[in-house]
Amino acid sequence: MRTIRLLTLPIALLGFLSLSAGEKDPVLIEIGDNAVKLSEFEYLYHKNSQQQLEKESLEDYVDRFVTYKLKVEDAKAAGIDTTASFIKEFTTYRNELAEPYLQDTTVINALAEEAYERMKYEVSVEHIMLPPVPQYDMEQSVAKLDSIKTCILNGEDFGDLAVKYSVDRSAVRNRGKLGYMTVGMTPYSFEKAAYDTPVGDMAIIRTEVGVHLIRVLDKRPAQGEALVEHILKLYPRNANDSTRAAIATVMDSIYNVLKKGADFEEVARNESEDPGSAAQGGKLPWFGTGRMVPEFEQVAFALAKDSISKPFATQYGIHIVKKLDSRTVSSFEECRDNILRMMKRDERAIMPQQEKIKQLKQELGYKDNPQFLELVKAEVKKYDKYDSTFVSALQANVKCEAFSFANEKIPSNEVLEKMNPKLTISKDGILGYINTLLQSTADEKILSYEINRLDDKYPDFRNLVNEYYDGMMLFEISNRNVWDKANRDVEGLERYFSEHKSDYKWTEPRYKGYIIYTANDSLANEIRNVINSTERDSLFQTLRKQFKRDIRIERILAKKGENPVVDELKFNGKKPNSVGRLPIYFEFEGRLIDQPEEMSDVRGQVASDYQNELEAQWVAQLKGKYKVKINKKVLKKVK
């Protein structure tokens, strides 16, 4: 967010007829045809007061506020808020600011508390996964998993069926067993089923990665987290039994060295083949259930603090682990921020908004038009499959209201135009697909409607949005009329310096000239020869073209203590320890000057002062351009 600058300029307070005493938010200031209400002024006044080290009087703040608003008014007159770039940036910010107002915070809190309660337990599950399908086209997948479930209930082995049917590649190795899991490790719908299904029971659920049949094998209190360091010798690819045995022998030797008192971290740095932890003495980050392969996790959690395990194998190689510490699940307050971050990464991120939309639909009297889906059903009966022909026919033949809310009536074409004719959808799934488009369109319309009325519903939102809008306008108009204008106006800067040259004084002399750097003395002599034989106008271009990376030319304006090379050459300083890859240097066209000779010698100061002059001229112009009225009676109400 750009910083809003409030600039000071006194202005007379002009009274005008007070509004009716019954008005809750009266107009405080009128600038041209625009009005500033009391609530907006108080919002910015109190915000400004909180940011000031010394309290500013109300009268002084009014002066600055009016100047600020005059500039914003000038930005409006310049049409800055009508440009595509402004509209895009402002709309993006406004939508981001609106997000908290479009969510049900009770859902956020409930989900966070639910996650925390689940963190106290770990569940062991196995699953069979079929390929992902849309929610509206799950019928065949559910039927297939139902058949598999029946086979399991009739005594067939879950693992055998997982190997046969699951598209999860790990099923060949783990036979569908995922081991113990905890919160945030799987999609939310999978996690919910795992925690809500009783031990021994099965459930069919859909996630974004597939359709699953899961069975809960066990539920236990959470192990918490472990902190360990380890030494790993990796198995080579396609290692045979002989190779694995040889690695085991090496690790037995390392284990014996550790038992005799060798420093674990030093041995890990020298011997471990884990590229991620060896340099840190084998130390791993804190981890909990499901974060490591089961064999490693089992050993790490079983070890006592400060004890060292015997060598053991995993699929990666052979490990030796030292337990450094362990910790249980922290309090809800300590976990809350991490839980909220985790929630933003899965389905929980959209659930607070879904609940808000549900509430808004009820508040706004949302109604589906039954005729819409009836007409869709009639078209579905005419066609054997979903394709571009069907989509065209549907869009041409279904003409009615799709849904309504508040005073909005949304026609069917706004739903049907979103259909994708390239999708593969079963005939039984078409109606579900259209209904999905209907609901998503309704959600979009409801949210858009709500966003557009947030200003009226929430004064804090309105004030913050107005502040950002004004800040963007102020930045751009100030850049045009003052900052960028001053920097680009070389003629104006030269004139200002000439008229105020006596204002720019130095108390110490400066070196003004060039320092030329090169690689060695012989190159320095060559450079001097070129300087002596080349016209000044083309000199630097010639030097850079001829010597390329072997020369660096710096224009310098520096007093004593500001540049070590200048200090040595002109102020009897010590030779610098290092000046980079080009260590030989000499001065060119250099001399000491007591006072600034030209504008460029003090360009920064001149530019700042020139900006102040432009600012004053601009503000004076604005005072004459826009009429300002301040209601003194309303001003007395400022709290």
Secondary structure as GFF3:
##gff-version 3
##sequence-region A 1 639
A	DSSP	beta_strand	27	31	.	.	.	ID=ss1
A	DSSP	beta_strand	34	37	.	.	.	ID=ss2
A	DSSP	alpha_helix	38	51	.	.	.	ID=ss3
A	DSSP	alpha_helix	58	77	.	.	.	ID=ss4
A	DSSP	three_ten_helix	80	82	.	.	.	ID=ss5
A	DSSP	alpha_helix	84	98	.	.	.	ID=ss6
A	DSSP	three_ten_helix	99	102	.	.	.	ID=ss7
A	DSSP	alpha_helix	105	119	.	.	.	ID=ss8
A	DSSP	beta_strand	121	130	.	.	.	ID=ss9
A	DSSP	three_ten_helix	135	137	.	.	.	ID=ss10
A	DSSP	alpha_helix	139	153	.	.	.	ID=ss11
A	DSSP	alpha_helix	158	165	.	.	.	ID=ss12
A	DSSP	alpha_helix	171	174	.	.	.	ID=ss13
A	DSSP	beta_strand	177	181	.	.	.	ID=ss14
A	DSSP	alpha_helix	188	196	.	.	.	ID=ss15
A	DSSP	beta_strand	202	207	.	.	.	ID=ss16
A	DSSP	beta_strand	210	221	.	.	.	ID=ss17
A	DSSP	beta_strand	225	234	.	.	.	ID=ss18
A	DSSP	alpha_helix	241	259	.	.	.	ID=ss19
A	DSSP	alpha_helix	264	271	.	.	.	ID=ss20
A	DSSP	three_ten_helix	278	280	.	.	.	ID=ss21
A	DSSP	beta_strand	287	288	.	.	.	ID=ss22
A	DSSP	alpha_helix	294	302	.	.	.	ID=ss23
A	DSSP	beta_strand	312	313	.	.	.	ID=ss24
A	DSSP	beta_strand	317	327	.	.	.	ID=ss25
A	DSSP	alpha_helix	332	343	.	.	.	ID=ss26
A	DSSP	three_ten_helix	347	349	.	.	.	ID=ss27
A	DSSP	alpha_helix	351	363	.	.	.	ID=ss28
A	DSSP	beta_strand	367	368	.	.	.	ID=ss29
A	DSSP	alpha_helix	370	382	.	.	.	ID=ss30
A	DSSP	alpha_helix	388	397	.	.	.	ID=ss31
A	DSSP	beta_strand	401	405	.	.	.	ID=ss32
A	DSSP	beta_strand	408	411	.	.	.	ID=ss33
A	DSSP	alpha_helix	413	416	.	.	.	ID=ss34
A	DSSP	three_ten_helix	427	429	.	.	.	ID=ss35
A	DSSP	alpha_helix	430	452	.	.	.	ID=ss36
A	DSSP	alpha_helix	454	457	.	.	.	ID=ss37
A	DSSP	alpha_helix	459	478	.	.	.	ID=ss38
A	DSSP	pi_helix	479	483	.	.	.	ID=ss39
A	DSSP	alpha_helix	484	488	.	.	.	ID=ss40
A	DSSP	alpha_helix	490	499	.	.	.	ID=ss41
A	DSSP	three_ten_helix	501	503	.	.	.	ID=ss42
A	DSSP	beta_strand	510	518	.	.	.	ID=ss43
A	DSSP	alpha_helix	521	533	.	.	.	ID=ss44
A	DSSP	three_ten_helix	536	538	.	.	.	ID=ss45
A	DSSP	alpha_helix	539	547	.	.	.	ID=ss46
A	DSSP	three_ten_helix	548	550	.	.	.	ID=ss47
A	DSSP	beta_strand	551	559	.	.	.	ID=ss48
A	DSSP	alpha_helix	564	570	.	.	.	ID=ss49
A	DSSP	beta_strand	584	593	.	.	.	ID=ss50
A	DSSP	three_ten_helix	599	602	.	.	.	ID=ss51
A	DSSP	alpha_helix	603	625	.	.	.	ID=ss52
A	DSSP	beta_strand	628	630	.	.	.	ID=ss53
A	DSSP	alpha_helix	632	635	.	.	.	ID=ss54
###
